[in-house]
Amino acid sequence: MLGVRCVTAAIVDPAGRVRGALSVAGPVYRLTMARLELLGPEIAEAARRVGL
């Protein structure tokens, strides 16, 4: 969608199956590329913890 950015990470169970995803989305003026670079690793770590 025009004017929106998001970052997403898959939730993977211990057997390696994708069970869902976590995502953060917002308008481009709030989710700058610099902000996405900071959020990416945080979302990935949260998805890893959920999948355990």
C-alpha distance matrix in Angstrom:
0.0 3.8 6.3 5.8 8.2 10.2 13.5 15.2 18.7 20.6 23.5 26.5 29.8 33.2 33.6 30.5 28.5 24.8 24.9 21.4 18.9 18.2 14.9 14.1 10.7 10.6 9.9 10.6 14.0 15.1 13.8 15.4 16.2 19.7 18.6 16.6 19.8 21.8 19.6 19.4 23.1 23.3 20.7 22.6 25.9 24.9 23.8 27.1 29.1 27.6 28.4 32.1
3.8 0.0 3.8 5.7 8.5 11.5 15.0 17.3 21.0 23.3 26.3 29.3 32.7 35.9 36.5 33.3 31.5 27.9 28.1 24.6 21.9 20.8 17.2 15.8 12.2 11.1 9.1 9.0 12.0 13.9 13.1 14.1 15.1 18.7 18.0 16.6 19.7 21.8 20.2 20.3 24.1 24.4 22.3 24.3 27.6 26.8 26.1 29.3 31.3 30.1 31.1 34.6
6.3 3.8 0.0 3.8 6.9 10.4 14.0 16.9 20.6 23.3 26.2 29.4 32.8 35.9 36.9 33.8 32.2 28.5 28.6 25.0 21.9 20.1 16.4 14.2 10.6 8.5 5.7 5.5 8.2 10.3 10.0 11.1 12.9 16.1 15.2 14.4 17.7 19.5 18.1 18.8 22.5 22.6 20.9 23.3 26.2 25.5 25.3 28.5 30.2 29.3 30.7 34.0
5.8 5.7 3.8 0.0 3.8 6.9 10.6 13.3 17.0 19.7 22.5 25.7 29.1 32.2 33.3 30.3 28.7 25.0 24.9 21.3 18.2 16.3 12.6 10.5 6.9 5.6 4.5 5.2 8.7 9.3 8.2 10.1 11.7 14.7 13.3 11.9 15.5 17.0 15.1 15.7 19.4 19.3 17.4 19.8 22.7 21.8 21.5 24.9 26.5 25.5 26.9 30.3
8.2 8.5 6.9 3.8 0.0 3.8 7.1 10.3 14.0 17.0 19.9 23.0 26.5 29.4 30.6 27.5 26.3 22.6 22.9 19.4 16.0 14.1 10.4 8.4 5.6 5.7 6.2 5.7 9.2 9.0 6.4 8.2 8.9 11.9 10.5 8.5 12.0 13.7 11.8 12.1 15.8 16.0 14.2 16.4 19.4 18.9 18.7 21.8 23.6 23.0 24.3 27.5
10.2 11.5 10.4 6.9 3.8 0.0 3.8 6.6 10.3 13.4 16.1 19.3 22.8 25.7 27.0 23.9 22.8 19.2 19.3 15.9 12.3 10.4 6.8 5.5 4.1 6.5 8.7 8.9 12.1 10.7 7.7 10.0 10.0 12.5 10.5 7.7 11.0 12.3 9.7 9.5 13.1 13.1 10.8 13.0 16.1 15.4 14.9 18.1 20.0 19.2 20.5 23.8
13.5 15.0 14.0 10.6 7.1 3.8 0.0 3.8 7.1 10.5 13.3 16.4 19.9 22.6 24.0 20.9 20.2 16.7 17.2 14.1 10.4 8.4 5.7 5.6 6.6 9.5 12.0 11.9 14.7 12.8 9.4 11.2 10.3 12.1 10.1 6.7 9.1 10.3 7.4 6.2 9.7 10.1 7.7 9.3 12.6 12.4 11.8 14.7 16.9 16.5 17.5 20.7
15.2 17.3 16.9 13.3 10.3 6.6 3.8 0.0 3.8 6.8 9.7 12.8 16.3 19.1 20.4 17.4 16.5 13.0 13.5 10.4 6.7 5.6 4.2 6.6 8.6 12.1 15.1 15.4 18.2 16.3 13.0 15.0 13.9 15.5 13.5 10.1 11.8 12.6 9.5 7.5 10.0 10.3 6.9 7.7 11.2 10.6 9.1 12.1 14.4 13.7 14.3 17.6
18.7 21.0 20.6 17.0 14.0 10.3 7.1 3.8 0.0 3.8 6.6 9.3 12.9 15.5 16.9 13.9 13.4 10.2 11.1 8.8 5.5 5.5 6.6 9.4 12.1 15.7 18.7 18.9 21.6 19.4 16.2 17.9 16.5 17.5 15.6 12.3 13.1 13.5 10.6 8.0 9.1 9.6 6.2 5.3 8.7 8.6 6.2 8.6 11.5 11.0 11.0 14.2
20.6 23.3 23.3 19.7 17.0 13.4 10.5 6.8 3.8 0.0 3.8 6.1 9.7 12.7 13.6 10.7 9.7 6.5 7.6 6.0 4.3 6.5 8.8 12.3 14.9 18.6 21.7 22.2 25.1 22.9 19.7 21.6 20.1 21.2 19.4 16.1 16.7 17.2 14.3 11.6 12.2 12.6 9.3 7.6 10.3 9.9 6.4 8.2 11.2 9.9 8.9 12.4
23.5 26.3 26.2 22.5 19.9 16.1 13.3 9.7 6.6 3.8 0.0 3.8 6.7 9.9 11.5 9.4 8.4 5.7 5.6 5.0 5.0 7.1 10.5 13.9 17.0 20.6 24.0 24.9 27.5 25.0 22.1 24.2 23.0 23.7 21.5 18.6 19.1 18.9 15.9 13.7 13.5 13.1 10.1 8.6 9.8 8.7 5.0 6.3 8.5 6.7 5.3 9.0
26.5 29.3 29.4 25.7 23.0 19.3 16.4 12.8 9.3 6.1 3.8 0.0 3.8 6.7 7.8 5.6 5.4 4.4 5.7 7.3 8.4 10.9 14.1 17.5 20.5 24.2 27.5 28.1 30.8 28.4 25.3 27.1 25.5 26.2 24.4 21.3 21.4 21.3 18.7 16.1 15.4 15.5 13.0 10.6 11.4 11.2 7.6 7.0 9.5 8.3 5.1 8.0
29.8 32.7 32.8 29.1 26.5 22.8 19.9 16.3 12.9 9.7 6.7 3.8 0.0 3.8 5.4 5.4 5.4 6.4 6.6 9.3 11.3 13.6 17.1 20.5 23.6 27.3 30.7 31.5 34.1 31.5 28.6 30.5 29.1 29.5 27.5 24.7 24.7 24.3 21.7 19.4 18.3 18.0 15.8 13.5 13.5 12.9 9.8 8.5 9.7 8.4 4.7 6.1
33.2 35.9 35.9 32.2 29.4 25.7 22.6 19.1 15.5 12.7 9.9 6.7 3.8 0.0 3.8 5.4 7.5 9.6 10.3 13.1 14.8 16.8 20.3 23.5 26.7 30.4 33.8 34.3 36.8 34.2 31.1 32.8 31.2 31.3 29.5 26.8 26.3 25.8 23.6 21.2 19.5 19.5 17.9 15.2 14.6 14.7 12.2 9.7 10.7 10.5 6.9 6.1
33.6 36.5 36.9 33.3 30.6 27.0 24.0 20.4 16.9 13.6 11.5 7.8 5.4 3.8 0.0 3.8 5.7 9.0 10.4 13.7 15.9 18.5 21.9 25.3 28.3 32.0 35.3 35.8 38.5 36.1 33.0 34.6 32.8 33.3 31.7 28.7 28.3 28.2 25.9 23.3 21.9 22.3 20.3 17.5 17.5 17.7 14.7 12.7 14.2 13.6 9.8 9.8
30.5 33.3 33.8 30.3 27.5 23.9 20.9 17.4 13.9 10.7 9.4 5.6 5.4 5.4 3.8 0.0 3.8 6.6 9.1 11.9 13.5 16.3 19.4 22.8 25.6 29.3 32.4 32.7 35.6 33.4 30.1 31.5 29.5 30.2 28.9 25.7 25.2 25.5 23.3 20.4 19.3 20.1 18.0 15.0 15.7 16.2 12.9 11.2 13.6 13.1 9.4 10.4
28.5 31.5 32.2 28.7 26.3 22.8 20.2 16.5 13.4 9.7 8.4 5.4 5.4 7.5 5.7 3.8 0.0 3.8 6.1 9.3 11.7 14.9 18.0 21.6 24.2 27.9 31.1 31.7 34.7 32.6 29.4 31.2 29.5 30.5 28.9 25.6 25.7 26.1 23.5 20.7 20.3 20.8 18.0 15.6 16.7 16.5 12.9 12.2 14.4 12.9 9.5 11.5
24.8 27.9 28.5 25.0 22.6 19.2 16.7 13.0 10.2 6.5 5.7 4.4 6.4 9.6 9.0 6.6 3.8 0.0 3.8 5.9 8.0 11.5 14.3 18.1 20.5 24.2 27.4 28.1 31.1 29.1 26.0 27.9 26.4 27.6 25.9 22.5 23.0 23.5 20.6 18.0 18.1 18.4 15.3 13.3 15.0 14.4 10.6 11.0 13.4 11.5 8.7 11.8
24.9 28.1 28.6 24.9 22.9 19.3 17.2 13.5 11.1 7.6 5.6 5.7 6.6 10.3 10.4 9.1 6.1 3.8 0.0 3.8 7.2 10.5 13.7 17.4 19.9 23.6 27.0 28.2 31.0 28.8 26.0 28.4 27.3 28.5 26.3 23.2 24.1 24.1 20.9 18.8 19.0 18.5 15.3 14.1 15.3 13.8 10.2 11.3 12.7 9.9 7.8 11.1
21.4 24.6 25.0 21.3 19.4 15.9 14.1 10.4 8.8 6.0 5.0 7.3 9.3 13.1 13.7 11.9 9.3 5.9 3.8 0.0 3.8 7.2 10.1 13.8 16.2 19.9 23.3 24.6 27.4 25.2 22.6 25.1 24.3 25.6 23.3 20.2 21.6 21.6 18.2 16.4 17.2 16.5 12.9 12.4 14.2 12.3 8.9 11.1 12.6 9.7 8.9 12.6
18.9 21.9 21.9 18.2 16.0 12.3 10.4 6.7 5.5 4.3 5.0 8.4 11.3 14.8 15.9 13.5 11.7 8.0 7.2 3.8 0.0 3.8 6.5 10.3 12.8 16.6 19.9 21.1 23.9 21.6 18.9 21.3 20.6 21.9 19.5 16.5 17.9 18.0 14.6 12.9 14.0 13.3 9.6 9.6 11.9 10.1 7.0 10.1 11.9 9.6 9.7 13.4
18.2 20.8 20.1 16.3 14.1 10.4 8.4 5.6 5.5 6.5 7.1 10.9 13.6 16.8 18.5 16.3 14.9 11.5 10.5 7.2 3.8 0.0 3.8 7.1 10.2 13.8 17.4 18.7 21.1 18.5 16.0 18.7 18.3 19.3 16.5 13.9 15.7 15.2 11.6 10.7 12.0 10.6 6.9 8.3 10.3 8.0 6.3 10.0 11.3 9.4 10.8 14.2
14.9 17.2 16.4 12.6 10.4 6.8 5.7 4.2 6.6 8.8 10.5 14.1 17.1 20.3 21.9 19.4 18.0 14.3 13.7 10.1 6.5 3.8 0.0 3.8 6.5 10.2 13.7 15.0 17.5 15.1 12.6 15.4 15.4 16.8 14.0 11.4 13.8 13.7 10.1 9.6 12.0 10.8 7.3 9.6 12.2 10.3 9.4 13.0 14.4 13.0 14.5 17.8
14.1 15.8 14.2 10.5 8.4 5.5 5.6 6.6 9.4 12.3 13.9 17.5 20.5 23.5 25.3 22.8 21.6 18.1 17.4 13.8 10.3 7.1 3.8 0.0 3.8 7.0 10.6 12.1 14.2 11.5 9.3 12.5 13.2 14.4 11.3 9.3 12.4 12.0 8.5 9.3 12.1 10.6 8.0 11.2 13.4 11.7 11.9 15.4 16.4 15.4 17.4 20.5
10.7 12.2 10.6 6.9 5.6 4.1 6.6 8.6 12.1 14.9 17.0 20.5 23.6 26.7 28.3 25.6 24.2 20.5 19.9 16.2 12.8 10.2 6.5 3.8 0.0 3.8 7.2 9.1 11.5 9.6 7.7 11.1 12.4 14.3 11.5 9.8 13.3 13.6 10.6 11.6 14.9 13.8 11.5 14.5 17.0 15.4 15.4 19.0 20.2 19.0 20.9 24.1
10.6 11.1 8.5 5.6 5.7 6.5 9.5 12.1 15.7 18.6 20.6 24.2 27.3 30.4 32.0 29.3 27.9 24.2 23.6 19.9 16.6 13.8 10.2 7.0 3.8 0.0 3.8 6.4 8.3 6.6 6.1 9.6 11.9 13.7 11.0 10.4 14.2 14.4 12.1 13.7 17.1 16.0 14.3 17.5 19.8 18.3 18.8 22.3 23.2 22.3 24.4 27.5
9.9 9.1 5.7 4.5 6.2 8.7 12.0 15.1 18.7 21.7 24.0 27.5 30.7 33.8 35.3 32.4 31.1 27.4 27.0 23.3 19.9 17.4 13.7 10.6 7.2 3.8 0.0 3.8 5.5 5.6 6.1 8.7 11.5 13.7 11.8 11.7 15.4 16.1 14.4 16.1 19.6 18.8 17.5 20.5 22.9 21.8 22.3 25.6 26.8 26.0 27.9 31.0
10.6 9.0 5.5 5.2 5.7 8.9 11.9 15.4 18.9 22.2 24.9 28.1 31.5 34.3 35.8 32.7 31.7 28.1 28.2 24.6 21.1 18.7 15.0 12.1 9.1 6.4 3.8 0.0 3.8 5.4 5.0 5.9 8.5 11.1 10.1 10.1 13.4 14.7 13.9 15.2 18.8 18.7 17.8 20.4 23.0 22.5 23.0 26.0 27.5 27.2 28.9 31.9
14.0 12.0 8.2 8.7 9.2 12.1 14.7 18.2 21.6 25.1 27.5 30.8 34.1 36.8 38.5 35.6 34.7 31.1 31.0 27.4 23.9 21.1 17.5 14.2 11.5 8.3 5.5 3.8 0.0 3.8 5.8 6.2 9.7 11.3 10.3 11.6 14.6 15.3 15.0 17.1 20.3 19.9 19.6 22.4 24.6 24.1 25.1 28.1 29.2 29.1 31.1 33.9
15.1 13.9 10.3 9.3 9.0 10.7 12.8 16.3 19.4 22.9 25.0 28.4 31.5 34.2 36.1 33.4 32.6 29.1 28.8 25.2 21.6 18.5 15.1 11.5 9.6 6.6 5.6 5.4 3.8 0.0 3.8 5.8 9.5 10.2 8.1 9.7 12.9 12.8 12.1 14.7 17.7 16.8 16.6 19.8 21.6 20.9 22.2 25.2 26.0 25.9 28.2 30.9
13.8 13.1 10.0 8.2 6.4 7.7 9.4 13.0 16.2 19.7 22.1 25.3 28.6 31.1 33.0 30.1 29.4 26.0 26.0 22.6 18.9 16.0 12.6 9.3 7.7 6.1 6.1 5.0 5.8 3.8 0.0 3.8 6.5 7.9 5.6 6.2 9.6 10.1 9.2 11.3 14.6 14.2 13.8 16.6 18.8 18.4 19.4 22.3 23.6 23.6 25.5 28.3
15.4 14.1 11.1 10.1 8.2 10.0 11.2 15.0 17.9 21.6 24.2 27.1 30.5 32.8 34.6 31.5 31.2 27.9 28.4 25.1 21.3 18.7 15.4 12.5 11.1 9.6 8.7 5.9 6.2 5.8 3.8 0.0 3.8 5.3 5.1 6.2 8.7 10.0 10.4 12.0 15.1 15.5 15.6 18.0 20.2 20.5 21.5 24.0 25.5 25.9 27.7 30.2
16.2 15.1 12.9 11.7 8.9 10.0 10.3 13.9 16.5 20.1 23.0 25.5 29.1 31.2 32.8 29.5 29.5 26.4 27.3 24.3 20.6 18.3 15.4 13.2 12.4 11.9 11.5 8.5 9.7 9.5 6.5 3.8 0.0 3.8 5.4 5.0 6.2 8.8 9.7 10.3 13.3 14.6 14.8 16.4 18.9 19.8 20.5 22.6 24.6 25.3 26.6 29.1
19.7 18.7 16.1 14.7 11.9 12.5 12.1 15.5 17.5 21.2 23.7 26.2 29.5 31.3 33.3 30.2 30.5 27.6 28.5 25.6 21.9 19.3 16.8 14.4 14.3 13.7 13.7 11.1 11.3 10.2 7.9 5.3 3.8 0.0 3.8 5.5 5.2 6.6 8.8 10.1 12.3 13.4 14.6 16.2 18.0 19.2 20.6 22.3 24.0 25.1 26.7 28.8
18.6 18.0 15.2 13.3 10.5 10.5 10.1 13.5 15.6 19.4 21.5 24.4 27.5 29.5 31.7 28.9 28.9 25.9 26.3 23.3 19.5 16.5 14.0 11.3 11.5 11.0 11.8 10.1 10.3 8.1 5.6 5.1 5.4 3.8 0.0 3.8 5.4 5.1 6.1 8.6 10.9 11.1 12.1 14.4 16.0 16.6 18.2 20.2 21.5 22.4 24.3 26.5
16.6 16.6 14.4 11.9 8.5 7.7 6.7 10.1 12.3 16.1 18.6 21.3 24.7 26.8 28.7 25.7 25.6 22.5 23.2 20.2 16.5 13.9 11.4 9.3 9.8 10.4 11.7 10.1 11.6 9.7 6.2 6.2 5.0 5.5 3.8 0.0 3.8 5.3 4.9 5.8 9.0 9.8 9.9 11.8 14.1 14.8 15.7 17.9 19.7 20.4 21.9 24.3
19.8 19.7 17.7 15.5 12.0 11.0 9.1 11.8 13.1 16.7 19.1 21.4 24.7 26.3 28.3 25.2 25.7 23.0 24.1 21.6 17.9 15.7 13.8 12.4 13.3 14.2 15.4 13.4 14.6 12.9 9.6 8.7 6.2 5.2 5.4 3.8 0.0 3.8 5.6 5.4 7.5 9.4 10.4 11.4 13.4 15.0 16.1 17.5 19.5 20.8 22.0 24.1
21.8 21.8 19.5 17.0 13.7 12.3 10.3 12.6 13.5 17.2 18.9 21.3 24.3 25.8 28.2 25.5 26.1 23.5 24.1 21.6 18.0 15.2 13.7 12.0 13.6 14.4 16.1 14.7 15.3 12.8 10.1 10.0 8.8 6.6 5.1 5.3 3.8 0.0 3.8 5.7 6.5 7.1 9.2 10.8 11.8 13.2 15.1 16.4 17.8 19.3 21.0 22.8
19.6 20.2 18.1 15.1 11.8 9.7 7.4 9.5 10.6 14.3 15.9 18.7 21.7 23.6 25.9 23.3 23.5 20.6 20.9 18.2 14.6 11.6 10.1 8.5 10.6 12.1 14.4 13.9 15.0 12.1 9.2 10.4 9.7 8.8 6.1 4.9 5.6 3.8 0.0 3.8 5.7 5.1 6.0 8.5 9.9 10.5 12.1 14.2 15.4 16.4 18.3 20.4
19.4 20.3 18.8 15.7 12.1 9.5 6.2 7.5 8.0 11.6 13.7 16.1 19.4 21.2 23.3 20.4 20.7 18.0 18.8 16.4 12.9 10.7 9.6 9.3 11.6 13.7 16.1 15.2 17.1 14.7 11.3 12.0 10.3 10.1 8.6 5.8 5.4 5.7 3.8 0.0 3.8 5.5 5.3 6.2 8.7 10.0 10.6 12.3 14.4 15.5 16.6 18.9
23.1 24.1 22.5 19.4 15.8 13.1 9.7 10.0 9.1 12.2 13.5 15.4 18.3 19.5 21.9 19.3 20.3 18.1 19.0 17.2 14.0 12.0 12.0 12.1 14.9 17.1 19.6 18.8 20.3 17.7 14.6 15.1 13.3 12.3 10.9 9.0 7.5 6.5 5.7 3.8 0.0 3.8 5.5 5.0 6.1 8.6 9.8 10.4 12.3 14.2 15.3 16.9
23.3 24.4 22.6 19.3 16.0 13.1 10.1 10.3 9.6 12.6 13.1 15.5 18.0 19.5 22.3 20.1 20.8 18.4 18.5 16.5 13.3 10.6 10.8 10.6 13.8 16.0 18.8 18.7 19.9 16.8 14.2 15.5 14.6 13.4 11.1 9.8 9.4 7.1 5.1 5.5 3.8 0.0 3.8 5.4 5.2 6.2 8.6 9.9 10.7 12.4 14.3 15.9
20.7 22.3 20.9 17.4 14.2 10.8 7.7 6.9 6.2 9.3 10.1 13.0 15.8 17.9 20.3 18.0 18.0 15.3 15.3 12.9 9.6 6.9 7.3 8.0 11.5 14.3 17.5 17.8 19.6 16.6 13.8 15.6 14.8 14.6 12.1 9.9 10.4 9.2 6.0 5.3 5.5 3.8 0.0 3.8 5.5 5.1 6.1 8.6 9.9 10.5 12.3 14.6
22.6 24.3 23.3 19.8 16.4 13.0 9.3 7.7 5.3 7.6 8.6 10.6 13.5 15.2 17.5 15.0 15.6 13.3 14.1 12.4 9.6 8.3 9.6 11.2 14.5 17.5 20.5 20.4 22.4 19.8 16.6 18.0 16.4 16.2 14.4 11.8 11.4 10.8 8.5 6.2 5.0 5.4 3.8 0.0 3.8 5.5 5.1 6.2 8.8 10.0 10.6 12.8
25.9 27.6 26.2 22.7 19.4 16.1 12.6 11.2 8.7 10.3 9.8 11.4 13.5 14.6 17.5 15.7 16.7 15.0 15.3 14.2 11.9 10.3 12.2 13.4 17.0 19.8 22.9 23.0 24.6 21.6 18.8 20.2 18.9 18.0 16.0 14.1 13.4 11.8 9.9 8.7 6.1 5.2 5.5 3.8 0.0 3.8 5.4 5.0 6.3 8.7 9.9 11.0
24.9 26.8 25.5 21.8 18.9 15.4 12.4 10.6 8.6 9.9 8.7 11.2 12.9 14.7 17.7 16.2 16.5 14.4 13.8 12.3 10.1 8.0 10.3 11.7 15.4 18.3 21.8 22.5 24.1 20.9 18.4 20.5 19.8 19.2 16.6 14.8 15.0 13.2 10.5 10.0 8.6 6.2 5.1 5.5 3.8 0.0 3.8 5.4 5.2 6.3 8.7 10.3
23.8 26.1 25.3 21.5 18.7 14.9 11.8 9.1 6.2 6.4 5.0 7.6 9.8 12.2 14.7 12.9 12.9 10.6 10.2 8.9 7.0 6.3 9.4 11.9 15.4 18.8 22.3 23.0 25.1 22.2 19.4 21.5 20.5 20.6 18.2 15.7 16.1 15.1 12.1 10.6 9.8 8.6 6.1 5.1 5.4 3.8 0.0 3.8 5.5 5.1 6.2 8.9
27.1 29.3 28.5 24.9 21.8 18.1 14.7 12.1 8.6 8.2 6.3 7.0 8.5 9.7 12.7 11.2 12.2 11.0 11.3 11.1 10.1 10.0 13.0 15.4 19.0 22.3 25.6 26.0 28.1 25.2 22.3 24.0 22.6 22.3 20.2 17.9 17.5 16.4 14.2 12.3 10.4 9.9 8.6 6.2 5.0 5.4 3.8 0.0 3.8 5.5 5.2 6.6
29.1 31.3 30.2 26.5 23.6 20.0 16.9 14.4 11.5 11.2 8.5 9.5 9.7 10.7 14.2 13.6 14.4 13.4 12.7 12.6 11.9 11.3 14.4 16.4 20.2 23.2 26.8 27.5 29.2 26.0 23.6 25.5 24.6 24.0 21.5 19.7 19.5 17.8 15.4 14.4 12.3 10.7 9.9 8.8 6.3 5.2 5.5 3.8 0.0 3.8 5.4 5.5
27.6 30.1 29.3 25.5 23.0 19.2 16.5 13.7 11.0 9.9 6.7 8.3 8.4 10.5 13.6 13.1 12.9 11.5 9.9 9.7 9.6 9.4 13.0 15.4 19.0 22.3 26.0 27.2 29.1 25.9 23.6 25.9 25.3 25.1 22.4 20.4 20.8 19.3 16.4 15.5 14.2 12.4 10.5 10.0 8.7 6.3 5.1 5.5 3.8 0.0 3.8 5.6
28.4 31.1 30.7 26.9 24.3 20.5 17.5 14.3 11.0 8.9 5.3 5.1 4.7 6.9 9.8 9.4 9.5 8.7 7.8 8.9 9.7 10.8 14.5 17.4 20.9 24.4 27.9 28.9 31.1 28.2 25.5 27.7 26.6 26.7 24.3 21.9 22.0 21.0 18.3 16.6 15.3 14.3 12.3 10.6 9.9 8.7 6.2 5.2 5.4 3.8 0.0 3.8
32.1 34.6 34.0 30.3 27.5 23.8 20.7 17.6 14.2 12.4 9.0 8.0 6.1 6.1 9.8 10.4 11.5 11.8 11.1 12.6 13.4 14.2 17.8 20.5 24.1 27.5 31.0 31.9 33.9 30.9 28.3 30.2 29.1 28.8 26.5 24.3 24.1 22.8 20.4 18.9 16.9 15.9 14.6 12.8 11.0 10.3 8.9 6.6 5.5 5.6 3.8 0.0
